């Protein structure tokens, strides 16, 4: 009776699963730390908003003419840019790593020399 050689390696499967388990655990810890960082950032953002309103925006709203409008627009744009950058970072770091695994085709950049001299 011929013997059938199996390509299944139990140690390889266990090692592969252990690596994925460690990566998952580290990802959970990292995401939790990021959410806590965002929570602390939101608290600081609330306090800075209060300071911005009391010390800067209220003063620029009391000015007459176009100068107050220009100052208010510039300050508000910087304030909105800060919130936008934090939201962008949040989506890129925390949201993307839940769906992107990076297992695909190796990048093969286009090159005329590889077309002209196929080896």
Secondary structure, DSSP 4 states (H G I P E B T S, - for coil): -PPPPP---HHHHHHHHHHHHHHHHHHHHHHHHHHHHHHHHHHHHHHHHHHHIIIIIHHHHHS-SHHHHHHHHHHHHHHHHHHHHHHHHHIIIIIGGGT----SPPP----HHHHHS--
